[in-house]
Amino acid sequence: MAKTSVEIPDQKMAELEAYKDRLGELLLLGLSQVKIQEALLLYQRGLISIGRAAELADLTEQEMVHQARIVGIQPRWSKTQVQEEIVQD
């Protein structure tokens, strides 16, 4: 297992005190959120598809669409995708 050190401002360290036994979990959760945000930014800029965004964020396409909608991004749909959504519902 790898180890690293991180400098954290005293005020933030006080906030983290309640989570000191779960810092690894907290770090992984934060990493997951950063990956989602980065993937959504690329998608919003039109640089990648929702499917590729999902791959980058380690989510299913359905989960990625949900994340996009949470932050107010409306997915761009092709006619084929709309038909597939209708059939799935």
C-alpha positions in Angstrom: 0.0 0.0 0.0 1.4 3.4 -0.9 1.8 6.2 1.6 1.9 9.9 1.0 1.8 13.1 3.1 -0.4 16.1 2.6 -0.3 19.6 4.0 -3.7 20.6 5.4 -4.5 24.0 6.9 -5.1 23.8 10.7 -8.7 24.9 10.3 -9.5 22.2 7.8 -7.6 19.7 10.0 -9.9 20.5 12.8 -12.9 19.7 10.5 -11.3 16.5 9.5 -10.8 15.3 13.1 -14.2 13.7 13.2 -13.3 11.6 10.2 -9.7 10.7 11.2 -10.5 7.0 11.2 -12.0 7.3 7.7 -9.6 9.5 5.8 -8.9 6.9 3.1 -12.6 6.6 2.4 -12.9 10.4 2.4 -10.1 10.7 -0.1 -11.5 8.1 -2.4 -15.0 9.8 -2.3 -13.4 13.1 -3.1 -11.5 11.6 -6.0 -14.7 10.1 -7.4 -16.4 13.5 -7.2 -13.4 15.2 -9.0 -13.5 12.6 -11.8 -17.3 13.3 -12.2 -16.7 17.0 -12.3 -13.9 16.8 -14.8 -15.8 14.4 -17.1 -18.9 16.7 -17.0 -16.8 19.7 -17.9 -15.4 17.9 -20.9 -18.9 16.8 -21.9 -20.4 20.3 -21.4 -17.7 21.7 -23.7 -18.7 19.2 -26.3 -15.3 17.5 -26.3 -16.6 14.1 -25.4 -19.8 12.1 -25.4 -21.9 11.2 -22.4 -20.7 7.6 -22.8 -17.0 8.7 -22.7 -17.7 10.9 -19.7 -19.2 7.9 -17.9 -16.1 5.9 -18.7 -13.8 8.6 -17.4 -15.9 8.9 -14.2 -16.2 5.1 -13.7 -20.0 5.4 -13.9 -22.7 3.9 -16.1 -24.2 6.1 -18.8 -27.4 6.3 -16.8 -25.5 7.4 -13.6 -23.6 10.0 -15.7 -26.8 11.4 -17.1 -28.1 11.6 -13.5 -25.0 13.5 -12.4 -25.3 15.8 -15.4 -28.9 16.7 -14.5 -28.0 17.3 -10.9 -25.7 20.1 -11.9 -28.1 21.5 -14.6 -26.5 20.0 -17.7 -29.0 18.6 -20.1 -27.7 15.7 -22.1 -27.5 16.0 -25.8 -29.5 13.1 -27.3 -29.5 11.6 -30.8 -32.8 10.3 -32.2 -31.5 6.7 -31.6 -30.7 7.5 -27.9 -34.1 9.0 -27.4 -35.8 5.8 -28.8 -33.6 3.6 -26.6 -34.6 5.7 -23.5 -38.3 5.4 -24.4 -38.0 1.6 -24.8 -36.1 1.2 -21.5 -38.7 3.1 -19.5 
